[in-house]
Amino acid sequence: MLLSKARFMSTLPMVEEATHILGGTAQFRRTNLALFLSGFSIFALLYGVQPLMPVFAAEFHVSPAASSLTISLTTGAVAVMMLFAGAVADAVGRKRLMCMSMVLSSLLTIAAAFVANFEQLMVLRLLMGIALSGVPSIAMAYLGEEIDPRSVGLAMGLFIGGSGFGGMVGRVATGALTDYASWRVAMMVLGGSSLLAAALFWRSLPESRHFTPRKFHPRRLVTGLGEQFAVKGLPWLFALAFLLMGSFVTLYNYVGFRLMAPPYNLSQTVTGSLFTVYLIGIWSSAWVGGLADRFGRRRMLWIMVLILMVGVEFTRADGVPMIVLGIATVTFGFFGGHSIASSWISRRAGPSKAQASSLYLFFYYTGSALVGSYGGVVFSAGGWVGVANLLTGLLCLALLIALRLSFLKPLSAGK
């Protein structure tokens, strides 16, 4: 009797460990499918309108700057609402909030197909930014809580890969559907496809096992966000998110202007096809995430920043093949670095993973908005040399941060 009881007790740690989703299992595959779909859907909805900005300008008789609000209003709302998404998820649950966000964003996209004026479109895109904020940071928190620590890098990489793939396909699909039918049809198809993705997401994603609901308290939200800056390493990761995303978006924002101008004079179609190198980023996010699980985040992160810097140097060349190689290299380094940093956030944040992820993505999108806009001023004043110098300076700071993180004392094994 005592022997049987001892044997039973000896199995308890194994049972507790098994509550985390192990790599290679059917649950792991279901989780990756669900999170891949969520990333794909959300970023297709977010960036799918980018190629439609000239269409909006012509149909609603607004300036190109005004039509760009279809992107900037949404991303701005996402950045701000990220700060609240974690606290809301703590109250209603991870899976429920993510699915609600996907459904609501899809319905708002379908509604945008029926707007009568530009002001209505702006209101819907602003509301969409609020709705979209319920997925990215919460997905990061879910993976950090539910996935076995040995596989969280790969899972995070697959989620980021789905995000990149969604952003690419959303841009390509809406442009093609607009040429074939109209932008309103494109919006309806995009929204309908995302509704289907939401249904598959709800069916595939396992329920949370390591999440304890907490009531929403505004004061706790403020103090909880402030507490994240006291966790060693997290402020550096927040700064890294700002620098990496700001550099990446700035390159993509203005390299098209360079290639469409003399002496290259490439067409809009050809320069737009540069987004297909996102496929390299999709692959690198998963591959590098897996390497980080094997060899350590400290080692892999600064290597990815170095790769980014090499890519920027390639873009200084005059030949188009070398410029494209530079863009591809930057894309590889960015997606790899982002997958490492975001998975590291979920490992170091402790019980407040959702709030830490929200702050990480707040700095991520703020870098996109601020550095991406400032890059236009630099490009107007100094051309591509000025932009490349700006990116090199930002990435030098990012490299110093990555090297600083490589000496960070682990909170526990792997963290």
C-alpha positions as CSV (number, residue, x, y, z in Angstrom):
1,M,0.0,0.0,0.0
2,L,2.7,2.5,1.0
3,L,4.8,1.4,-2.0
4,S,1.9,2.1,-4.4
5,K,1.2,5.4,-2.8
6,A,4.9,6.4,-3.2
7,R,4.8,5.4,-6.8
8,F,1.7,7.5,-7.3
9,M,3.3,10.5,-5.6
10,S,6.4,10.2,-7.7
11,T,4.3,10.6,-10.9
12,L,2.8,14.0,-9.8
13,P,5.6,16.2,-11.1
14,M,5.3,14.5,-14.5
15,V,1.6,15.1,-14.6
16,E,2.1,18.7,-13.7
17,E,4.8,19.1,-16.4
18,A,2.5,17.4,-18.9
19,T,-0.1,20.2,-18.5
20,H,2.1,22.3,-20.7
21,I,1.8,21.7,-24.4
22,L,4.8,19.7,-25.5
23,G,6.5,20.2,-28.9
24,G,5.7,17.5,-31.5
25,T,2.3,16.6,-30.0
26,A,-1.1,16.9,-31.6
27,Q,-2.0,19.8,-29.2
28,F,1.2,21.6,-30.2
29,R,0.2,21.4,-33.8
30,R,-3.4,22.5,-33.1
31,T,-2.1,25.5,-31.1
32,N,0.3,26.5,-33.8
33,L,-2.4,26.3,-36.4
34,A,-4.7,28.4,-34.3
35,L,-2.1,31.1,-33.6
36,F,-0.9,31.1,-37.2
37,L,-4.5,31.7,-38.3
38,S,-4.9,34.5,-35.8
39,G,-1.7,36.2,-36.8
40,F,-2.5,35.8,-40.5
41,S,-6.0,37.2,-40.1
42,I,-5.2,40.2,-37.9
43,F,-2.3,41.4,-40.1
44,A,-4.2,40.8,-43.3
45,L,-6.9,43.1,-42.0
46,L,-4.4,45.6,-40.7
47,Y,-2.3,46.0,-43.8
48,G,-4.6,44.8,-46.5
49,V,-5.8,48.4,-47.2
50,Q,-2.3,49.7,-47.9
51,P,-2.4,49.1,-51.7
52,L,-5.9,50.7,-51.8
53,M,-4.8,54.1,-50.6
54,P,-4.6,55.6,-54.1
55,V,-8.1,54.2,-54.8
56,F,-9.4,55.8,-51.6
57,A,-7.8,59.1,-52.6
58,A,-9.5,59.1,-56.0
59,E,-12.9,57.9,-55.0
60,F,-13.3,60.0,-51.9
61,H,-11.4,63.0,-53.3
62,V,-8.8,63.2,-50.5
63,S,-5.1,63.8,-50.5
64,P,-2.6,60.9,-50.4
65,A,-1.7,62.1,-46.9
66,A,-5.3,61.8,-45.8
67,S,-5.7,58.4,-47.4
68,S,-2.7,57.1,-45.4
69,L,-4.8,57.5,-42.3
70,T,-6.4,54.2,-43.2
71,I,-3.2,52.7,-41.9
72,S,-1.9,55.2,-39.3
73,L,-5.2,55.6,-37.4
74,T,-5.5,51.8,-37.1
75,T,-1.9,51.2,-36.0
76,G,-2.0,54.1,-33.6
77,A,-5.1,52.7,-32.0
78,V,-3.5,49.3,-31.8
79,A,-0.4,50.8,-30.0
80,V,-2.5,52.6,-27.4
81,M,-5.1,49.9,-26.8
82,M,-2.3,47.3,-26.4
83,L,-1.7,48.8,-22.9
84,F,-5.3,47.8,-21.9
85,A,-5.6,44.5,-23.7
86,G,-3.6,42.5,-21.2
87,A,-5.8,43.7,-18.3
88,V,-9.0,42.9,-20.2
89,A,-7.6,39.4,-21.0
90,D,-6.9,38.9,-17.4
91,A,-10.6,39.4,-16.7
92,V,-12.3,37.6,-19.6
93,G,-9.7,35.0,-20.6
94,R,-7.1,34.6,-23.3
95,K,-8.9,32.5,-25.9
96,R,-12.3,34.4,-25.6
97,L,-10.7,37.8,-26.1
98,M,-8.7,36.8,-29.0
99,C,-11.6,35.2,-30.8
100,M,-13.9,38.2,-30.0
101,S,-11.2,40.5,-31.5
102,M,-11.0,38.4,-34.7
103,V,-14.7,38.3,-35.2
104,L,-15.3,42.0,-34.5
105,S,-12.4,43.1,-36.8
106,S,-13.8,40.9,-39.6
107,L,-17.2,42.4,-39.2
108,L,-15.8,46.0,-39.2
109,T,-13.9,45.1,-42.4
110,I,-17.1,43.9,-44.1
111,A,-18.9,47.0,-42.9
112,A,-16.2,49.2,-44.5
113,A,-17.2,47.9,-47.9
114,F,-20.5,49.8,-47.6
115,V,-19.3,53.2,-46.4
116,A,-20.7,56.3,-48.1
117,N,-17.9,58.6,-47.4
118,F,-14.3,58.8,-46.2
119,E,-15.2,59.9,-42.7
120,Q,-17.2,56.7,-42.1
121,L,-14.2,54.7,-43.4
122,M,-11.9,56.4,-40.9
123,V,-14.3,55.7,-38.0
124,L,-14.4,52.0,-38.9
125,R,-10.6,51.8,-39.3
126,L,-10.2,53.5,-35.9
127,L,-12.6,51.0,-34.3
128,M,-10.7,48.2,-36.0
129,G,-7.5,49.3,-34.4
130,I,-9.2,49.0,-31.0
131,A,-10.5,45.5,-31.9
132,L,-7.3,44.3,-33.4
133,S,-5.3,45.0,-30.2
134,G,-6.9,42.0,-28.5
135,V,-4.8,39.5,-30.4
136,P,-1.0,40.1,-30.7
137,S,0.0,40.7,-27.1
138,I,-2.5,38.1,-25.8
139,A,-1.2,35.5,-28.2
140,M,2.3,36.1,-26.9
141,A,1.0,35.7,-23.3
142,Y,-0.9,32.5,-24.1
143,L,2.2,30.9,-25.7
144,G,4.3,31.8,-22.7
145,E,1.8,30.3,-20.3
146,E,0.7,27.2,-22.1
147,I,3.7,26.0,-24.3
148,D,6.5,23.9,-22.8
149,P,9.5,26.2,-22.3
150,R,11.6,24.1,-24.6
151,S,9.3,24.8,-27.5
152,V,8.0,28.3,-26.9
153,G,10.6,29.9,-29.3
154,L,9.4,27.8,-32.2
155,A,5.7,28.4,-31.4
156,M,6.3,32.2,-31.2
157,G,8.2,32.1,-34.4
158,L,5.3,30.4,-36.2
159,F,2.8,33.0,-34.8
160,I,5.1,35.8,-36.1
161,G,5.4,34.0,-39.4
162,G,1.7,33.9,-39.7
163,S,1.6,37.6,-39.0
164,G,4.1,38.3,-41.8
165,F,2.3,36.0,-44.2
166,G,-1.0,37.6,-43.5
167,G,0.4,41.1,-44.0
168,M,1.9,40.0,-47.4
169,V,-1.2,38.1,-48.6
170,G,-3.6,40.9,-47.5
171,R,-1.7,43.4,-49.6
172,V,-1.5,41.2,-52.6
173,A,-5.1,39.9,-52.4
174,T,-6.8,43.3,-52.0
175,G,-4.8,44.8,-54.9
176,A,-5.7,41.9,-57.2
177,L,-9.4,41.8,-56.2
178,T,-9.6,45.6,-56.7
179,D,-8.3,45.2,-60.2
180,Y,-10.6,42.3,-60.9
181,A,-13.8,43.7,-59.3
182,S,-13.7,46.6,-56.8
183,W,-12.2,47.6,-53.5
184,R,-15.5,47.0,-51.9
185,V,-15.5,43.4,-53.0
186,A,-11.9,43.1,-51.8
187,M,-13.0,44.3,-48.3
188,M,-15.9,41.8,-48.2
189,V,-13.7,38.9,-49.2
190,L,-11.0,39.9,-46.7
191,G,-13.5,40.2,-43.9
192,G,-15.3,37.0,-44.8
193,S,-12.0,35.0,-45.0
194,S,-11.1,36.4,-41.6
195,L,-14.4,35.3,-40.1
196,L,-13.7,31.7,-41.3
197,A,-10.2,32.0,-39.7
198,A,-11.9,33.0,-36.4
199,A,-14.1,29.9,-36.5
200,L,-11.1,27.6,-37.1
201,F,-9.2,29.4,-34.4
202,W,-11.9,28.8,-31.8
203,R,-12.1,25.2,-32.8
204,S,-8.4,24.5,-32.8
205,L,-6.9,26.5,-29.8
206,P,-6.8,24.5,-26.5
207,E,-8.3,26.1,-23.5
208,S,-5.9,27.8,-21.1
209,R,-4.7,25.7,-18.2
210,H,-2.2,28.1,-16.6
211,F,-4.4,31.2,-16.6
212,T,-6.2,32.5,-13.5
213,P,-8.8,35.2,-14.2
214,R,-8.5,38.5,-12.3
215,K,-11.1,41.3,-12.0
216,F,-10.3,44.4,-14.0
217,H,-9.1,47.3,-11.8
218,P,-7.8,50.5,-13.5
219,R,-5.3,51.1,-10.6
220,R,-4.0,47.6,-10.9
221,L,-3.5,48.2,-14.6
222,V,-1.4,51.3,-14.1
223,T,0.7,49.7,-11.3
224,G,1.0,46.5,-13.3
225,L,2.4,48.2,-16.3
226,G,4.8,50.1,-14.1
227,E,6.0,46.9,-12.5
228,Q,7.2,45.6,-15.8
229,F,9.9,48.2,-15.9
230,A,11.3,46.9,-12.6
231,V,11.8,43.4,-14.1
232,K,15.4,43.1,-15.2
233,G,15.8,42.9,-18.9
234,L,12.3,43.9,-19.9
235,P,12.9,47.6,-20.4
236,W,15.8,46.7,-22.7
237,L,13.6,44.4,-24.7
238,F,11.0,47.2,-25.0
239,A,13.6,49.5,-26.4
240,L,14.8,46.8,-28.8
241,A,11.2,46.5,-30.1
242,F,11.1,50.2,-30.8
243,L,14.5,50.2,-32.6
244,L,14.0,47.0,-34.7
245,M,10.5,47.7,-35.9
246,G,11.3,51.4,-36.5
247,S,14.3,50.4,-38.7
248,F,12.4,47.7,-40.6
249,V,9.4,49.9,-41.4
250,T,11.5,52.8,-42.4
251,L,13.5,50.7,-44.9
252,Y,10.3,49.4,-46.5
253,N,8.6,52.8,-46.5
254,Y,11.3,54.5,-48.6
255,V,13.2,51.9,-50.6
256,G,10.3,52.0,-53.1
257,F,10.7,55.8,-53.6
258,R,14.4,55.1,-54.4
259,L,13.7,52.3,-56.9
260,M,10.9,54.2,-58.7
261,A,13.1,57.3,-59.2
262,P,16.1,57.6,-61.7
263,P,18.3,55.8,-62.5
264,Y,16.2,52.7,-61.7
265,N,12.7,53.9,-62.8
266,L,11.0,50.7,-61.7
267,S,7.3,50.4,-62.0
268,Q,4.9,50.3,-59.1
269,T,4.1,46.7,-59.8
270,V,7.8,45.7,-59.6
271,T,8.5,47.6,-56.5
272,G,5.4,46.3,-54.9
273,S,6.6,42.7,-55.5
274,L,9.4,43.4,-53.0
275,F,6.8,42.4,-50.3
276,T,7.3,38.8,-51.4
277,V,10.6,38.7,-49.5
278,Y,8.3,38.5,-46.5
279,L,8.4,34.8,-47.2
280,I,12.0,34.8,-46.1
281,G,10.9,36.5,-42.8
282,I,8.1,34.0,-42.3
283,W,10.6,31.2,-42.6
284,S,13.3,32.8,-40.5
285,S,10.9,33.6,-37.6
286,A,10.2,29.9,-37.1
287,W,13.7,28.7,-37.9
288,V,15.5,31.2,-35.7
289,G,12.9,30.7,-33.0
290,G,13.8,27.0,-32.9
291,L,17.5,27.8,-32.9
292,A,17.0,30.1,-29.9
293,D,15.4,27.2,-28.1
294,R,18.5,25.1,-28.8
295,F,21.3,27.6,-28.5
296,G,19.9,30.3,-26.3
297,R,18.3,33.7,-26.8
298,R,21.3,35.6,-25.5
299,R,23.5,34.2,-28.3
300,M,21.0,34.4,-31.2
301,L,19.6,37.9,-30.6
302,W,22.8,39.9,-31.2
303,I,23.5,37.8,-34.3
304,M,20.2,38.7,-35.7
305,V,20.9,42.4,-35.1
306,L,24.3,42.0,-36.9
307,I,22.5,40.5,-39.9
308,L,20.1,43.5,-40.0
309,M,23.1,45.8,-40.1
310,V,24.7,43.9,-42.9
311,G,21.5,44.0,-44.9
312,V,21.4,47.8,-44.5
313,E,24.9,48.1,-45.8
314,F,24.0,46.0,-48.9
315,T,21.2,48.5,-49.7
316,R,23.9,51.2,-50.1
317,A,25.0,49.6,-53.3
318,D,23.9,50.9,-56.7
319,G,22.9,47.7,-58.4
320,V,19.3,46.5,-58.0
321,P,20.2,42.8,-57.3
322,M,22.4,44.0,-54.3
323,I,19.6,46.3,-53.1
324,V,17.1,43.4,-53.2
325,L,19.6,41.2,-51.4
326,G,19.9,43.8,-48.7
327,I,16.1,44.0,-48.3
328,A,15.9,40.2,-48.0
329,T,18.8,40.2,-45.4
330,V,17.1,42.9,-43.3
331,T,13.8,41.0,-43.5
332,F,15.5,37.8,-42.3
333,G,17.3,39.5,-39.4
334,F,14.2,41.5,-38.3
335,F,11.8,38.5,-38.2
336,G,14.4,36.4,-36.5
337,G,15.2,39.0,-33.9
338,H,11.5,39.8,-33.3
339,S,10.7,36.2,-32.7
340,I,13.6,35.9,-30.2
341,A,12.7,39.1,-28.3
342,S,9.0,38.4,-28.1
343,S,9.5,34.9,-26.8
344,W,12.0,36.2,-24.3
345,I,9.4,38.7,-23.0
346,S,6.9,35.9,-22.2
347,R,9.7,34.0,-20.4
348,R,10.8,36.8,-18.1
349,A,7.5,38.5,-17.4
350,G,6.4,36.1,-14.6
351,P,2.6,36.1,-13.9
352,S,2.0,39.4,-15.8
353,K,2.8,38.1,-19.2
354,A,-0.1,39.8,-21.0
355,Q,0.9,43.2,-19.7
356,A,4.5,42.7,-20.5
357,S,3.6,41.6,-24.0
358,S,1.3,44.6,-24.4
359,L,4.1,47.0,-23.4
360,Y,6.5,45.2,-25.8
361,L,4.0,45.7,-28.7
362,F,3.3,49.3,-27.7
363,F,6.9,50.2,-28.2
364,Y,7.0,48.0,-31.3
365,Y,4.1,49.9,-33.0
366,T,5.3,53.3,-31.6
367,G,8.7,52.7,-33.3
368,S,6.9,51.9,-36.5
369,A,4.9,55.2,-36.4
370,L,7.6,57.6,-35.1
371,V,10.7,56.3,-36.9
372,G,8.8,55.5,-40.0
373,S,7.5,59.0,-40.3
374,Y,10.8,60.6,-39.4
375,G,12.5,58.6,-42.0
376,G,10.6,60.6,-44.6
377,V,12.2,63.8,-43.4
378,V,15.6,62.2,-43.6
379,F,14.9,60.8,-47.1
380,S,13.9,64.2,-48.4
381,A,17.0,65.8,-47.0
382,G,19.7,63.2,-47.6
383,G,18.3,60.6,-50.0
384,W,18.9,56.9,-49.4
385,V,22.3,57.6,-47.9
386,G,20.6,59.6,-45.1
387,V,18.1,56.8,-44.5
388,A,20.9,54.1,-44.4
389,N,22.8,56.3,-42.0
390,L,19.8,56.6,-39.8
391,L,19.1,52.9,-39.8
392,T,22.8,52.1,-39.0
393,G,22.7,54.4,-36.0
394,L,19.5,52.8,-34.7
395,L,20.8,49.3,-35.2
396,C,24.1,50.2,-33.4
397,L,22.0,51.1,-30.4
398,A,20.0,47.8,-30.9
399,L,23.3,45.8,-31.0
400,L,24.5,47.4,-27.7
401,I,21.2,46.5,-26.1
402,A,21.4,42.9,-27.5
403,L,24.9,42.5,-26.1
404,R,23.8,43.9,-22.8
405,L,21.0,41.3,-22.7
406,S,23.6,38.6,-23.4
407,F,25.0,39.2,-20.0
408,L,21.6,39.3,-18.2
409,K,21.4,37.0,-15.2
410,P,18.7,34.4,-15.8
411,L,15.7,34.4,-13.5
412,S,15.6,30.7,-13.9
413,A,16.7,28.1,-16.5
414,G,16.3,29.5,-20.0
415,K,15.0,32.9,-18.9
